[in-house]
Amino acid sequence: MNSDTTVGVLSGLAISAAGIVLHAIRGRVRPMTPIPDLRQWFARWQVQHRAPDLDPSTTTVLRLFLTSTYRLARPLARAGIAPATVTFAGVWLAATVPALALMFPAVAAIVCLISSLIDGVDGAVAGLQDRATRFGFVLDSVADRLAEAAFFGALVAAGGHLAWAAAGWAGVALLEYVRARAAVAGLDEIAVVTIAERPTRVLCVVFGLLGAAMVPGHTTAILDASAALATATAVVGIAQLLVVVRSRFAGA
């Protein structure tokens, strides 16, 4: 990346960061009702995700995830930070990952993890403030796809091949498209947890970037392998989801 391009990228990130801060200030609204405690948040999460039979308190991984996002989201919710601001911040962080991957792939891996964690915090802020909306749901989905495009782009920036990274992102996008169409058809939002859920995709990218940093002599091979693994898990995930859809809607 030449100096002019670097300056342009940094300027764009700085301007967008200033915009997010301004949005946080202008969109700040003090909650009118008390912030739910952890158990109340679990119950609210079940309602929001249409999962009455899935009790987070009895599922270890889900309980840990929801507890961690609750701890991070609670002070933001009490401060009145808008959920959209948190979403924008997550996308902004994701946008920095390819730029960081050019020279600091290990740092890019850490930022990738932080951005992904924020992806869960915005929904928690909305839920705790009782500000969840249909538009927010759509915005969050768009933000997820943009962030994942940046993550796979980071594999290319770090030295991987575009074809493998594009295949990984396309597989993920197709999985989420199938899930969205199934939801329109009437499938519950949490009907099946596939092997290719977002933590798996993120870890594929993170391990690829870390491997590139630790074994510089095999950078391209490691990055392509991580993208290929993401592609393979996406294919399996699509198959898992289609099996469930077929069984639920057989004859319908």
C-alpha positions in Angstrom: 0.0 0.0 0.0 1.6 3.3 -1.1 1.6 6.4 1.1 -1.3 8.1 -0.6 -3.5 5.1 -0.2 -2.5 4.7 3.4 -3.4 8.4 4.1 -6.7 7.9 2.4 -7.6 4.8 4.4 -6.6 6.4 7.7 -8.5 9.6 6.9 -11.6 7.6 6.0 -11.4 5.6 9.3 -10.8 8.8 11.3 -13.8 10.5 9.7 -16.1 7.5 10.2 -14.9 7.2 13.8 -15.8 10.8 14.4 -19.2 10.1 12.9 -19.8 7.2 15.2 -18.9 9.4 18.3 -21.3 12.1 17.1 -24.0 9.4 16.6 -23.4 8.2 20.1 -23.9 11.7 21.5 -26.9 12.7 19.5 -28.6 9.3 19.8 -28.2 9.0 23.5 -31.5 8.4 25.3 -31.7 7.6 29.0 -33.7 4.4 29.6 -37.2 5.0 31.1 -37.3 1.6 32.8 -34.8 -0.2 35.0 -32.2 -2.3 33.3 -33.1 -6.0 33.7 -30.9 -8.2 35.8 -29.2 -11.3 34.3 -32.0 -13.7 34.9 -34.5 -11.2 33.5 -32.3 -10.7 30.5 -32.2 -14.5 29.8 -36.0 -14.5 29.8 -36.2 -11.4 27.5 -33.6 -13.1 25.2 -35.9 -16.1 24.8 -38.8 -13.9 23.8 -36.8 -11.9 21.3 -35.4 -15.0 19.6 -38.6 -16.9 19.7 -36.9 -19.8 21.6 -39.3 -20.5 24.6 -37.9 -24.1 24.9 -34.2 -23.0 25.0 -33.3 -21.9 28.5 -29.9 -20.1 28.5 -29.3 -20.8 32.1 -29.1 -24.6 31.4 -26.9 -24.4 28.3 -23.3 -23.8 29.2 -22.0 -22.2 26.0 -25.0 -20.0 25.5 -25.1 -19.0 29.2 -21.4 -17.9 29.0 -22.0 -16.0 25.8 -25.1 -14.2 27.0 -23.5 -13.5 30.4 -20.4 -11.9 28.8 -22.4 -9.8 26.4 -24.7 -8.7 29.3 -21.8 -7.5 31.3 -20.5 -5.5 28.4 -23.9 -4.2 27.3 -25.3 -3.2 30.7 -23.2 0.0 31.2 -23.9 1.1 27.6 -27.6 0.5 28.1 -27.6 2.4 31.4 -25.8 5.3 29.7 -28.5 5.4 27.0 -26.1 4.5 24.1 -28.2 3.6 21.0 -28.0 0.0 19.8 -27.2 1.3 16.2 -24.2 3.1 17.6 -22.8 -0.1 18.9 -23.5 -1.8 15.5 -21.7 1.0 13.7 -18.7 0.7 16.0 -18.5 -3.1 15.3 -18.5 -2.5 11.6 -15.9 0.2 11.9 -13.6 -2.1 13.8 -14.2 -4.8 11.2 -13.2 -2.3 8.5 -9.9 -1.8 10.1 -9.0 -5.5 10.0 -7.9 -5.7 6.3 -5.8 -2.6 6.8 -4.1 -4.1 9.9 -3.6 -7.4 8.2 -1.3 -5.8 5.6 1.4 -5.4 8.2 0.2 -6.7 11.5 -1.8 -9.9 11.0 -1.7 -10.9 14.7 -3.2 -7.5 15.7 -5.8 -7.9 12.9 -6.8 -11.2 14.5 -7.3 -9.6 17.9 -9.4 -6.8 16.4 -11.4 -9.3 14.5 -12.3 -11.0 17.8 -13.3 -7.7 19.4 -15.4 -6.7 16.5 -17.2 -10.1 16.6 -17.9 -9.7 20.3 -19.4 -6.3 19.7 -21.8 -8.0 17.3 -23.4 -9.6 20.2 -23.4 -6.5 22.4 -25.5 -4.4 20.2 -28.4 -6.8 20.3 -28.0 -7.0 24.1 -28.1 -3.2 24.4 -31.3 -3.2 22.4 -32.8 -5.9 24.5 -31.8 -4.3 27.8 -33.2 -1.0 26.8 -36.3 -2.6 25.2 -35.4 -0.8 22.0 -35.3 -3.8 19.7 -36.9 -3.0 16.3 -37.4 -4.7 13.0 -35.2 -2.1 11.3 -32.5 -2.8 13.9 -32.7 -6.5 13.1 -32.2 -5.8 9.4 -29.4 -3.3 10.1 -27.6 -5.9 12.3 -27.9 -8.5 9.5 -26.4 -6.1 7.0 -23.6 -5.2 9.4 -22.8 -8.9 9.9 -22.4 -9.5 6.2 -20.2 -6.3 5.8 -18.0 -7.3 8.7 -17.6 -10.9 7.4 -16.6 -9.4 4.0 -13.9 -7.4 5.8 -12.7 -10.4 7.7 -12.3 -12.5 4.6 -10.8 -9.5 2.8 -8.2 -9.5 5.6 -7.1 -13.0 4.5 -6.3 -11.5 1.0 -4.6 -8.5 2.5 -2.4 -10.7 4.6 -1.3 -12.7 1.5 -4.0 -15.3 0.7 -5.7 -15.8 -2.6 -8.8 -13.9 -3.5 -10.6 -17.0 -4.9 -10.5 -18.9 -1.6 -11.5 -15.9 0.5 -14.4 -15.1 -1.9 -15.5 -18.8 -1.7 -15.5 -18.5 2.1 -17.6 -15.4 2.2 -20.0 -16.7 -0.5 -20.6 -19.8 1.5 -21.3 -17.9 4.6 -23.6 -15.5 2.7 -25.5 -18.4 1.1 -26.0 -20.0 4.5 -27.5 -16.9 6.0 -29.7 -16.4 2.9 -31.1 -19.9 3.3 -31.7 -19.2 7.0 -33.5 -16.0 6.1 -35.7 -17.6 3.5 -36.5 -20.4 5.9 -37.5 -17.9 8.5 -39.9 -16.2 6.0 -41.3 -19.7 5.4 -42.0 -20.0 9.1 -39.0 -21.7 10.6 -38.2 -20.6 14.2 -35.1 -18.3 14.4 -33.2 -20.8 16.4 -34.3 -24.0 14.9 -30.8 -25.5 14.3 -27.3 -24.6 15.3 -25.1 -25.5 12.4 -21.4 -26.2 12.4 -20.9 -22.9 10.5 -22.3 -20.4 13.0 -20.5 -17.0 13.3 -18.0 -18.0 16.0 -16.7 -20.8 13.7 -16.3 -18.4 10.8 -14.5 -15.8 12.9 -12.2 -18.4 14.4 -11.2 -19.6 10.9 -10.1 -16.1 10.0 -8.5 -15.5 13.4 -6.4 -18.7 13.2 -5.5 -18.0 9.7 -4.2 -14.5 10.6 -2.4 -15.8 13.7 -0.8 -18.6 11.6 0.4 -16.1 9.0 2.0 -14.1 11.7 3.6 -17.1 13.4 4.8 -19.0 10.3 5.7 -16.3 7.8 7.3 -18.8 5.5 3.9 -20.5 4.8 1.7 -17.4 4.9 -0.3 -18.0 1.7 -0.9 -21.7 2.4 -2.1 -21.1 5.9 -4.5 -18.2 4.9 -5.9 -20.3 2.0 -6.4 -23.3 4.3 -8.3 -21.1 6.8 -10.6 -19.8 4.0 -11.0 -23.3 2.6 -12.0 -24.5 6.1 -14.6 -21.7 6.4 -15.9 -22.7 2.9 -16.2 -26.4 3.9 -18.0 -25.7 7.2 -20.4 -23.3 5.4 -21.3 -26.1 2.9 -21.9 -28.5 5.7 -23.9 -25.9 7.6 -26.1 -25.3 4.5 -26.7 -29.0 4.3 -27.7 -29.2 8.0 -30.1 -26.3 7.6 -31.7 -27.7 4.5 -32.2 -31.1 6.2 -34.1 -29.4 9.1 -36.1 -27.2 6.7 -37.1 -30.3 4.6 -38.2 -32.2 7.8 -40.2 -29.3 9.2 -41.9 -28.4 5.9 -42.3 -31.8 4.4 -45.6 -31.9 2.5 -46.4 -28.3 3.3 
